[in-house]
């Protein structure tokens, strides 16, 4: 049903840019919705640590040619428009002076990647996907604390409504918070770590010292290196054989590709649409997760549906207020 609605809007959109944005949004929803399915269907021998390390490495490999193309285009723009030389020079080379900052991002998102897979493993694909939608709340919180971005009363109200929707869905209407699934709690911590990193990163973007593609490549490359180099300090050396199992290799490639391409589609959506439209179009990912979660033995029930509806409405009003 959600994709039929997308196709209907695609046919009536008057602007070619909007059509591109919707195309990338559909691709992103499918790919992000598949992430918990791939994560929870991986072989039991693949722990979250090695799975996170290899996912980051595959992502950095995917983004390497993209960053090279971007740098080439920036150099061409510098030649064609000399007036923008300083700004383009900053985008090409400015991020290099933030080495310690990038190491922090590598550690930050590396830890988050481990918790991401662990939380889905404990919470289940559907509940984990619903809990992940609290990103907008932590975005408001850290935006206010770190970047002094104002928060409106209506945003606070809809943030509580969003939390109500998440709690309703996850507890099946019982609201027994004392028995909250550990995986859900870990997902909330994961989302908080993500948004903290993004809030700190925003200052670099505001100074035109890096592009999103540069930082995504850098953080994933560093996360992969840090996680992989520390893995064997905590796990036996025999686990090195996990890297050569064909089934494990398939899951490494599948997760890294789906995660990386999904992230790329998100950035393409943001180039075509404003943040409010992009956020709302990206919010139905639990629908895709629920569809494929059937193969994992999970069922998307009425409480999940009502909770997701409340979440989507809340995200719309929170982001709309932020845009205004």
N, C-alpha and C positions, 0 to 999 in steps of 0.2 A: 504493500500500500504506500509506503513512504517513497519508494522509487517511482511509482506511478505518478505521485504528486510532483516529484522532481521533473519527470518527463513532461508533464503538463505545463509547468512553469517554463521549461526549456523552450517549448514551442511558441509560447506567447511573449517571451522576452524580446524587446525591441532592439536591445543593444548587444552587439557581438561580444563585447567585453564581459557582459553579464552572463552570456551563454558559456564563455570559457570558464568563468568563475564557477558556474553551476556544474559544469563537466568535471572540473578538478575537485569540487566539493563531493560529488557522488563517488569519485574514485577514492577520496580520502576517507569517507564514511565506511566504505567497504573494507579498505585496508586496515583502518584503525579498529573496526569491529572484529576483524580476523585475528588481531594480535593476541587477545586472551585465549583464543581457540588454539592457536599454534603453541602458545606458551604452556597450556595445560595438557596438550596431547603429546608433548615431547617425551622421549624415553625417560624412565624413572632414574636412570643412572646419571642423567644430566642435571646436576645441582644448579641452583640459581646463580651461583658465583661464576662458574665457567660459561654458562649460557649467556649471562650478561656481558662478560668479557668478549666473547665471540660476536655477539650482536653488535656491540660498539665498533669492533674492528671491521665487520662487514659494512656497517653504515658509513664509516670513514672512507672505505674503498669506493662506495657508491658516490659519495659527495666529492671525491678528489677530482674527477673529470669536470664536475659541475663548477667547482671553484676555479679550475684552470680556464674554463670558458668565460666565467665572470671576469676574471683578471684580464683576459684578452680584450673583452668588450670595454672594460674600464680604460685600458690603455688606448684603445681606438677613440673613445670619447674624449680622452685627454688631448689627443692630437687634433680632433675635429673642433673642440671648443676650449681654446687656451685659457679662457676666463675662469674655467672650473678647475684649473690645474691644482690649486692648493687642496680643494675638497677631494679630488680624485686621488691625489698623492696620499692623502690621509687614509682613504679607503683601501688603497693598495698596500700601504706599508705601516699605517698607524697601529694596527693590532699587534705588531711584533714587539712593541715596547711594554706590552701587558703580559709578560711571561708568567709572573707569579699569579696574576689574576686567572690566566688560562689553566694553570696547574690546579688552582682552587676549583674552577669549573669542572676539570677532569675528575677530581675527587668527588665533588658534589653530585654530578650526574652519574658517575660510576656507582656510588652508593645507592642512588635513587633507582638505577637500573636493576640492581640486585633485589632491592625491596619490591620493585614493580613485579617481577616474576614470582617472588615469594608470596606476595599478597594475593595474586591471582590463584596461586596454588592452594592457599588456605581459605580464601573467601569464595572461590568459584568464579567462573567466567562472568556470569550475569551480575552478581552482587559487586564484584570488583569493578566491572564496567560502570555501574551506577555510582559507586563511591568516587570514581575517577572524575565525575562531573562536578566535583566541588572545587575544581581548579579556579573557577571564576571568583570564588569566595576568597581564596588565598591570594589571588591576584590583587583584589581590592585591599586586603589587609597589608601585604608587603609593599604595595604601591603607595599606600598611605604612610607607612612607617619609614620606608627607605627613600622614596622619591617625592614625599609630601604631596601626593595626589589627593585631591579632596574626595570625600565620600558623602553621598547624599543620604538622607534618612530613608528614602524609598529603597535605596540599594541595600541598606541594612535590613529593612523589613523583608525584602525578597530573598536576601541571603538566608534568613531564618526559615522562610517558606521553602527554599531549596533544600535546606537541611531536614526540614520536616518531610519532604518528598523522599529524600534518600533514606531516612529512618523508617518511614512507612513501608517502603519497598523491601528493605533489607530485613526488617523484623517481622514482615508479613502482618503489619497492623497491630502487633502486640506491644511495641515500644518498650521492650525489655532491654534497656540500655546496659544493664549490668551483665548481660549475656551477649554483648556485642561480639561478633566474630573477630578473632585476632587479625585475620586477613584484611578485613575492612579497616581496622585501626592502622595497620601497616600501609594500606593504600592512602589513607589520609596523611600519614607522615610522608609518604612518597610524593604526593601532590604538593605538600608544603615545601619540601626540599626543591622540587622543580621550580615552583613559583618564586622562592627566595633567590635562586640562581637567575631567573629571568628578570626579576626586579633589579638586581645588582647589574646585570648585563645592559639594562636600558640606558644607563649613564654612558656607556661606551657608544651605543647607537646614537644617542643625542649629540655626542661630540663628533659624529661622522668618522670614528676611528676604526670601524669594522662594519662588515655587512653580516646579515643573518647567516648566509651560506658559509662565510669564513669561520664564524664562531661554532656553527654546528659541526663542521669538519674538524676543527681544532679540538673541541671538547670531546667528541667521540673518539678521535685518534688517541688523545691523552687518557681518556677513560679506559679504552681498550688496553693500552700499554700498562697503565697502573694496575688494573684488575688482573691481567694475565701474568704480570711479573710478580704479583703478590700471592697469586692463587696457590702455588706450590709451597708457600710458607705455612699454609693452613691445611692443605690437602695432600695426600700421599702422591709420590712421584708416579705411581702406577696409573694415575688418572690421565697421564699424558696420552695414553692409548685411546682415550675417549675422542681425541681429535681426528683419529684415522678411521673410525667406524663410519661406513657409508650412510647409515641411517642418521647418525648424529650430524654428519656434514650436511645432509639434506635439511635438517632442522635449523642448523646454524644459518645456512643460506636463506632459508625461507623466512626466518624471523628477522634477520638483518635486512633483507630486501623489502619485506612488507613494512617494517618500521621505517626504514630510510626513505622509500618511495612515498609512503604515507606522509612523512614529514615534508618532503619536497612538494607534494600536492597541496599541503596546508599553506606553504609559503606562496604557491601559485594562486591559491584562492585569495590570499591577502593582497596580491598585486592587482586582482581584478575586482574585488569587492571590499567594502569597508568592514571593519572588525565586527560590528554588530550583526550584519548579515552572515558573515563567515562563521561566527560563533554559533548562531542559531542553526545554520545548515549542518554544522558539524556535531550538533548535540544528539541526533538520533542514533549514534553508533551502537548503543545497547540493543537496538532492534536487530542489527546485523549479528551481533554477538549472540543474542537469544536464539536466532534462527539456526545458527551453526552449533550452538551449545546443546541442541537436542542430541547430537552425536556423542556428547560427553555425558549424557544422562541427566542434564539439567532441564528444568521446565520453566518457561516464562509465563507467570500466572497473572491474575487480575491485579494483585497488589503491585507487582513490578510495573504493569502498564500504567496504573494510576500514578505511581511514584514518578515514572519517567515523564508523564504528561506534566506534572507539577514542576519537575526539574527543568524541562524545556521552556515552559512559560516563565519561570523565574530567571533563567539565563537571558531570555529575550529582554526582560525589563531591566535587569541589572546592567547589561551591556548597552542598552539603548540610553539609559541614564548617563552612563560613563561617556558615551559618544557626545551627548549634548553638553 
